[in-house]
Amino acid sequence: MKGVILAGGLGTRLFPLTKITNKHLLPVFDRPMIYYPIQCLVNAGIDDIMIVTGGRKSGDFLSLLGNGKDFGLKHLNYTYQEGEGGIAEALGLCAHWAQGDKVAVVLGDNIIETNIKKAVEDFKAQDKGAKILLKEVHDPERFGVARMDGDRVAEIIEKPKNPATNLAVIGIYMYDGRVFDVIKTLEPSERGELEITDVNNWFIQDGSMTAEVLDGWWTDAGTFESLHGAAQLVAEAGANHIDAD
């Protein structure tokens, strides 16, 4: 199983900090933001990772991370997303590299308290399909929200005005190799992007989507408020929490 970290985009919500660097290279407490999704995958037993980046400072990832040996990685690969075509478009750039393997995808600004090893092992045991991780939040209207039918996800609704649940879809997704064929069928949304919610809803309609609720806290770090909050959470938990099994 391979890992993908999506670290493109222009980070406009963090301007002017992102005028001089990629958002995912900004510090969260005592280390760069990109360290957290890398360690998330490493803790899950994934040692072959692709980072999808973009913008004018993409070369800084190579300067910082090199070949990934500091994380004990088998391989650390890089590819470049031109513009802001969406999460699904960024993932689609990994098709040739993935070679039909299952992939675990982490958004580069997502930080979690615990690890996803059990979820990854559960997904490896699935014959096919996809898996998403959910988390109860107080403001579900900001996220893709899971409408449930018992234990099954019936639909994901993007930023609903009247959410059916408070279960947000966090930025960690797992897919079988069909995901790249699904991405090829997508049409851009009203904001001109290929949406990962459309990918997830395809697997729901296919009947092969599973979901688990994440233990511990989760946050993104894509705004000034959430960047500050993420640093506080990491500091309070102890910066070394991401290194734990």
Kinemage of the C-alpha trace (Angstrom):
@kinemage 1
@onewidth
@group {chain A} dominant
@subgroup {mainchain}
@vectorlist {calphas} color= white
{ca met a 1} P 0.000 0.000 0.000
{ca lys a 2} L 1.303 3.427 -0.932
{ca gly a 3} L 0.817 6.824 0.678
{ca val a 4} L -0.058 10.151 -0.933
{ca ile a 5} L 0.213 13.561 0.723
{ca leu a 6} L -1.551 16.422 -1.029
{ca ala a 7} L 0.369 19.610 -0.355
{ca gly a 8} L -0.421 21.856 -3.298
{ca gly a 9} L -2.571 24.961 -3.512
{ca leu a 10} L -1.675 28.581 -2.958
{ca gly a 11} L -2.632 28.855 0.715
{ca thr a 12} L -4.446 32.150 0.161
{ca arg a 13} L -6.173 31.992 3.550
{ca leu a 14} L -2.734 32.253 5.174
{ca phe a 15} L -1.492 35.210 3.115
{ca pro a 16} L 0.954 36.989 3.543
{ca leu a 17} L 2.796 34.069 5.206
{ca thr a 18} L 2.309 32.031 2.058
{ca lys a 19} L 3.700 34.793 -0.133
{ca ile a 20} L 7.175 33.471 0.661
{ca thr a 21} L 6.615 29.765 1.283
{ca asn a 22} L 4.221 26.884 0.751
{ca lys a 23} L 1.548 26.600 3.464
{ca his a 24} L 2.645 23.068 4.325
{ca leu a 25} L 6.139 24.258 5.238
{ca leu a 26} L 4.883 26.651 7.907
{ca pro a 27} L 5.631 25.631 11.510
{ca val a 28} L 3.109 23.853 13.716
{ca phe a 29} L 4.660 24.098 17.169
{ca asp a 30} L 8.216 22.780 16.767
{ca arg a 31} L 8.244 21.268 13.270
{ca pro a 32} L 7.039 21.993 9.729
{ca met a 33} L 3.417 21.161 8.991
{ca ile a 34} L 4.362 18.575 6.342
{ca tyr a 35} L 6.069 16.416 9.003
{ca tyr a 36} L 2.719 15.491 10.557
{ca pro a 37} L 1.063 13.789 7.550
{ca ile a 38} L 4.341 12.029 6.730
{ca gln a 39} L 4.567 10.646 10.258
{ca cys a 40} L 0.867 9.737 10.120
{ca leu a 41} L 1.555 7.423 7.168
{ca val a 42} L 4.820 6.099 8.593
{ca asn a 43} L 3.081 5.194 11.861
{ca ala a 44} L 0.561 3.227 9.799
{ca gly a 45} L 3.343 1.149 8.248
{ca ile a 46} L 3.474 2.929 4.891
{ca asp a 47} L 7.024 3.599 3.677
{ca asp a 48} L 6.531 4.537 -0.003
{ca ile a 49} L 5.078 8.048 -0.218
{ca met a 50} L 4.316 10.590 -2.940
{ca ile a 51} L 4.022 14.284 -2.119
{ca val a 52} L 1.943 16.347 -4.542
{ca thr a 53} L 2.947 19.980 -4.277
{ca gly a 54} L 2.560 23.165 -6.273
{ca gly a 55} L 3.157 26.894 -6.294
{ca arg a 56} L 6.411 28.806 -6.587
{ca lys a 57} L 8.218 27.281 -3.609
{ca ser a 58} L 7.751 23.590 -4.363
{ca gly a 59} L 11.514 23.030 -4.506
{ca asp a 60} L 11.703 23.793 -0.789
{ca phe a 61} L 10.111 20.409 -0.067
{ca leu a 62} L 13.122 18.681 -1.589
{ca ser a 63} L 15.497 20.889 0.405
{ca leu a 64} L 13.662 20.062 3.632
{ca leu a 65} L 12.795 16.397 3.162
{ca gly a 66} L 15.318 15.041 0.686
{ca asn a 67} L 14.756 11.350 0.025
{ca gly a 68} L 12.842 10.799 3.251
{ca lys a 69} L 15.547 8.863 5.068
{ca asp a 70} L 15.014 10.905 8.248
{ca phe a 71} L 11.571 9.274 8.447
{ca gly a 72} L 12.839 5.800 7.579
{ca leu a 73} L 11.058 5.862 4.236
{ca lys a 74} L 11.653 3.356 1.467
{ca his a 75} L 10.962 6.066 -1.103
{ca leu a 76} L 9.858 9.694 -1.015
{ca asn a 77} L 8.555 10.855 -4.367
{ca tyr a 78} L 7.403 14.234 -5.622
{ca thr a 79} L 5.065 15.475 -8.322
{ca tyr a 80} L 3.790 18.935 -9.228
{ca gln a 81} L 0.212 20.212 -9.578
{ca glu a 82} L -0.194 23.228 -11.812
{ca gly a 83} L -2.807 25.686 -10.574
{ca glu a 84} L -5.614 24.732 -8.197
{ca gly a 85} L -7.581 21.979 -9.866
{ca gly a 86} L -8.800 20.368 -6.673
{ca ile a 87} L -7.947 17.468 -4.416
{ca ala a 88} L -9.135 14.823 -6.865
{ca glu a 89} L -7.056 16.302 -9.688
{ca ala a 90} L -3.988 16.299 -7.431
{ca leu a 91} L -4.540 12.654 -6.555
{ca gly a 92} L -4.959 11.815 -10.231
{ca leu a 93} L -1.363 12.919 -10.838
{ca cys a 94} L -0.248 9.835 -8.883
{ca ala a 95} L -1.896 7.282 -11.172
{ca his a 96} L 1.229 6.110 -13.010
{ca trp a 97} L 3.250 5.900 -9.802
{ca ala a 98} L 0.575 3.992 -7.869
{ca gln a 99} L 0.455 1.269 -10.549
{ca gly a 100} L -2.918 0.013 -9.387
{ca asp a 101} L -1.949 -0.388 -5.720
{ca lys a 102} L -4.213 0.698 -2.893
{ca val a 103} L -3.398 4.200 -1.635
{ca ala a 104} L -3.845 6.078 1.624
{ca val a 105} L -4.285 9.804 1.010
{ca val a 106} L -3.678 12.500 3.632
{ca leu a 107} L -4.253 16.216 3.123
{ca gly a 108} L -1.061 18.042 3.974
{ca asp a 109} L -2.634 20.359 6.555
{ca asn a 110} L -4.375 17.611 8.554
{ca ile a 111} L -3.047 16.775 12.015
{ca ile a 112} L -4.376 14.028 14.272
{ca glu a 113} L -3.713 13.026 17.865
{ca thr a 114} L -3.589 9.263 17.430
{ca asn a 115} L -2.659 7.107 14.433
{ca ile a 116} L -4.507 5.366 11.620
{ca lys a 117} L -2.732 2.003 11.694
{ca lys a 118} L -5.881 0.022 12.531
{ca ala a 119} L -7.887 1.783 9.822
{ca val a 120} L -5.151 1.060 7.274
{ca glu a 121} L -5.002 -2.610 8.284
{ca asp a 122} L -8.799 -2.837 8.067
{ca phe a 123} L -8.711 -1.352 4.592
{ca lys a 124} L -5.973 -3.710 3.443
{ca ala a 125} L -8.325 -6.539 4.425
{ca gln a 126} L -11.127 -5.113 2.222
{ca asp a 127} L -11.429 -6.859 -1.123
{ca lys a 128} L -12.037 -3.567 -2.891
{ca gly a 129} L -13.425 -0.092 -2.464
{ca ala a 130} L -12.619 2.845 -0.259
{ca lys a 131} L -12.524 3.915 3.365
{ca ile a 132} L -12.996 7.351 4.894
{ca leu a 133} L -12.441 8.588 8.419
{ca leu a 134} L -15.100 10.643 10.188
{ca lys a 135} L -15.003 12.919 13.203
{ca glu a 136} L -17.762 14.608 15.195
{ca val a 137} L -17.394 18.399 14.943
{ca his a 138} L -19.326 21.370 16.289
{ca asp a 139} L -19.452 23.133 12.910
{ca pro a 140} L -20.213 20.435 10.317
{ca glu a 141} L -21.485 22.980 7.803
{ca arg a 142} L -17.823 23.829 7.065
{ca phe a 143} L -17.046 20.304 5.820
{ca gly a 144} L -18.188 17.384 3.767
{ca val a 145} L -20.754 15.704 6.037
{ca ala a 146} L -21.697 12.031 6.123
{ca arg a 147} L -25.397 11.172 5.980
{ca met a 148} L -25.671 7.804 7.652
{ca asp a 149} L -27.903 4.784 7.117
{ca gly a 150} L -27.165 2.811 10.260
{ca asp a 151} L -23.426 2.135 10.245
{ca arg a 152} L -23.193 2.763 6.513
{ca val a 153} L -22.436 6.101 4.875
{ca ala a 154} L -25.370 6.771 2.557
{ca glu a 155} L -24.093 10.031 1.064
{ca ile a 156} L -21.544 12.786 1.586
{ca ile a 157} L -22.915 16.298 1.281
{ca glu a 158} L -20.429 19.114 0.814
{ca lys a 159} L -20.848 22.056 3.221
{ca pro a 160} L -24.593 21.538 3.848
{ca lys a 161} L -26.656 24.398 5.260
{ca asn a 162} L -28.641 21.941 7.394
{ca pro a 163} L -26.311 19.007 8.148
{ca ala a 164} L -27.955 15.629 8.682
{ca thr a 165} L -25.222 14.676 11.181
{ca asn a 166} L -22.201 16.290 12.804
{ca leu a 167} L -19.854 13.693 11.291
{ca ala a 168} L -17.319 15.499 9.138
{ca val a 169} L -15.220 13.681 6.562
{ca ile a 170} L -11.645 14.437 7.568
{ca gly a 171} L -8.776 14.690 5.104
{ca ile a 172} L -7.701 11.040 5.220
{ca tyr a 173} L -8.971 8.733 2.479
{ca met a 174} L -8.131 5.204 1.286
{ca tyr a 175} L -8.862 3.839 -2.185
{ca asp a 176} L -8.293 0.849 -4.377
{ca gly a 177} L -6.736 1.324 -7.809
{ca arg a 178} L -10.071 2.144 -9.448
{ca val a 179} L -9.936 5.627 -7.965
{ca phe a 180} L -7.823 6.866 -10.850
{ca asp a 181} L -10.392 5.713 -13.410
{ca val a 182} L -13.122 7.417 -11.356
{ca ile a 183} L -11.183 10.695 -11.353
{ca lys a 184} L -10.990 10.605 -15.157
{ca thr a 185} L -14.814 10.653 -15.326
{ca leu a 186} L -15.278 13.719 -13.100
{ca glu a 187} L -16.472 17.100 -14.297
{ca pro a 188} L -15.255 20.292 -12.590
{ca ser a 189} L -17.529 21.703 -9.920
{ca glu a 190} L -18.853 25.269 -9.873
{ca arg a 191} L -15.545 26.394 -8.377
{ca gly a 192} L -13.654 24.786 -11.262
{ca glu a 193} L -12.178 21.877 -9.306
{ca leu a 194} L -12.408 18.094 -9.372
{ca glu a 195} L -13.984 17.324 -6.014
{ca ile a 196} L -12.935 14.488 -3.736
{ca thr a 197} L -16.531 14.351 -2.450
{ca asp a 198} L -17.603 13.202 -5.929
{ca val a 199} L -15.005 10.436 -5.762
{ca asn a 200} L -16.229 9.329 -2.352
{ca asn a 201} L -19.865 9.350 -3.441
{ca trp a 202} L -18.946 7.145 -6.420
{ca phe a 203} L -17.594 4.494 -4.053
{ca ile a 204} L -20.698 4.845 -1.875
{ca gln a 205} L -22.904 4.182 -4.909
{ca asp a 206} L -20.642 1.252 -5.776
{ca gly a 207} L -21.433 -0.227 -2.367
{ca ser a 208} L -17.752 -0.545 -1.484
{ca met a 209} L -17.246 2.405 0.884
{ca thr a 210} L -16.533 1.806 4.574
{ca ala a 211} L -16.021 4.381 7.312
{ca glu a 212} L -14.555 4.621 10.790
{ca val a 213} L -14.804 7.363 13.400
{ca leu a 214} L -11.365 8.670 14.354
{ca asp a 215} L -10.284 8.455 17.979
{ca gly a 216} L -8.640 11.510 19.530
{ca trp a 217} L -8.622 15.033 18.192
{ca trp a 218} L -8.249 16.143 14.607
{ca thr a 219} L -7.653 19.545 13.086
{ca asp a 220} L -6.568 21.120 9.876
{ca ala a 221} L -4.155 24.038 9.846
{ca gly a 222} L -5.339 25.978 6.840
{ca thr a 223} L -6.427 29.233 8.510
{ca phe a 224} L -4.732 31.487 11.033
{ca glu a 225} L -7.141 30.299 13.722
{ca ser a 226} L -6.704 26.597 12.987
{ca leu a 227} L -2.927 26.955 12.549
{ca his a 228} L -2.713 28.523 15.999
{ca gly a 229} L -5.094 25.939 17.439
{ca ala a 230} L -3.126 23.058 15.919
{ca ala a 231} L 0.081 24.323 17.506
{ca gln a 232} L -1.638 24.496 20.883
{ca leu a 233} L -3.018 20.968 20.563
{ca val a 234} L 0.377 19.556 19.613
{ca ala a 235} L 2.119 21.443 22.408
{ca glu a 236} L -0.388 20.271 25.013
{ca ala a 237} L -0.205 16.658 23.817
{ca gly a 238} L 3.589 16.733 23.745
{ca ala a 239} L 5.317 17.308 20.427
{ca asn a 240} L 6.506 13.719 20.281
{ca his a 241} L 3.000 12.286 20.202
{ca ile a 242} L 3.172 11.850 16.434
{ca asp a 243} L 6.168 9.558 16.794
{ca ala a 244} L 4.269 7.070 18.931
{ca asp a 245} L 2.903 3.793 17.599
